[in-house]
Amino acid sequence: MTDLKDQKIYNKVLILFFICAIIMRNFSLNHAFIFKGFFDSAIVLGIGFILFHFHVMGAGDVKLMSLIAFCVGILDFIYALFISSLFAFFYAAWLIIIQQRKGRFPFACFMFLGLLIFGILTI
């Protein structure tokens, strides 16, 4: 991903991620589980569209969060998002206080970090 450098998440990367997620969900052989993933993803995508409309977050971040919700479920996604937001908050505070700089920064890096830490904490 190039979110850190270019602040873009390309659709071809997200599509590849989505195909892998569908293949992994098909191994569960539980179709209700697959449909729940689509439902969770649609909820996050709807909320994310509103955030994108008000320029709170980029479209790539919204699509990535929707895919993560598809993979892990809405409840685990909310926990990971909370951890991600904490890291992003401290990074933004560091930028403002220490570097005297304001502006946009990539959120996908923090999303993956929050997802990783949530995964480690739930082992």
C-alpha positions in Angstrom: 0.0 0.0 0.0 1.1 3.5 -0.6 -1.0 5.2 2.0 2.0 6.3 4.1 3.9 7.8 1.1 1.2 9.0 -1.3 -1.8 9.0 0.9 -3.6 6.7 -1.6 -4.9 3.2 -1.3 -5.4 1.8 -4.7 -8.5 -0.1 -5.7 -6.6 -3.0 -7.2 -5.0 -3.7 -3.8 -8.4 -3.5 -2.1 -10.0 -5.8 -4.7 -7.2 -8.4 -4.2 -7.7 -8.1 -0.4 -11.5 -8.6 -0.9 -11.0 -11.7 -3.1 -8.7 -13.2 -0.5 -11.3 -12.4 2.2 -14.1 -14.1 0.3 -12.0 -17.2 -0.3 -11.1 -17.4 3.4 -14.7 -16.9 4.4 -15.8 -19.7 2.1 -13.7 -22.1 4.0 -16.1 -21.7 6.9 -18.9 -23.3 4.9 -21.4 -21.2 6.8 -23.3 -19.0 4.4 -24.8 -17.0 7.2 -21.3 -16.1 8.2 -20.6 -14.8 4.7 -23.8 -12.7 4.6 -23.0 -11.3 8.0 -19.7 -10.1 6.6 -21.4 -8.3 3.8 -23.9 -6.8 6.2 -21.1 -5.6 8.6 -19.2 -4.2 5.6 -22.2 -2.3 4.3 -22.7 -0.7 7.7 -19.1 0.5 7.9 -19.2 1.6 4.3 -22.4 3.6 4.9 -21.0 5.4 8.0 -17.7 5.9 6.2 -19.4 7.5 3.2 -20.9 10.1 5.5 -17.4 10.7 7.0 -16.0 11.0 3.5 -18.7 13.4 2.4 -17.7 15.7 5.2 -14.0 15.3 4.4 -13.2 13.6 7.7 -11.5 10.6 6.1 -10.4 9.6 2.6 -12.3 7.2 0.4 -9.5 4.6 0.5 -9.6 4.5 4.2 -13.3 4.0 4.2 -13.1 1.2 1.7 -10.3 -0.4 3.7 -12.2 -0.2 6.9 -15.2 -1.8 5.2 -13.1 -4.7 4.1 -11.7 -5.1 7.6 -15.2 -5.2 9.0 -16.0 -7.9 6.4 -13.1 -10.0 7.6 -13.3 -9.6 11.3 -16.9 -8.7 12.0 -18.4 -5.4 13.3 -17.6 -5.9 17.0 -14.0 -6.7 16.5 -13.7 -4.0 14.0 -15.0 -1.4 16.5 -12.4 -2.6 19.1 -9.6 -2.4 16.5 -10.9 1.0 15.3 -10.8 2.3 18.9 -7.2 1.2 19.3 -6.3 2.7 15.9 -7.9 6.0 16.8 -5.9 6.1 20.1 -2.6 5.7 18.1 -3.8 8.3 15.5 -4.7 10.7 18.3 -1.3 10.5 19.9 0.4 10.9 16.5 -1.7 14.0 15.7 -1.0 15.4 19.1 2.8 14.8 18.5 2.5 16.5 15.1 0.8 19.6 16.6 2.7 20.0 19.8 6.2 18.9 18.9 6.5 19.6 15.2 4.1 22.6 15.2 2.4 21.2 12.1 -1.2 20.6 11.2 -2.7 18.7 8.2 -3.8 15.4 7.0 -2.1 12.1 7.7 -2.7 8.5 6.5 -5.0 6.5 8.7 -4.6 3.1 7.1 -1.3 2.6 8.9 -2.9 3.1 12.2 -5.8 0.9 11.2 -3.5 -2.0 10.6 -1.6 -1.3 13.8 -4.8 -1.3 15.8 -5.9 -4.5 14.1 -2.5 -6.1 14.9 -2.6 -5.0 18.6 -6.2 -6.1 18.9 -5.3 -9.5 17.5 -2.4 -9.9 19.9 -4.5 -8.9 22.9 -7.2 -11.4 22.0 -4.9 -14.4 21.7 
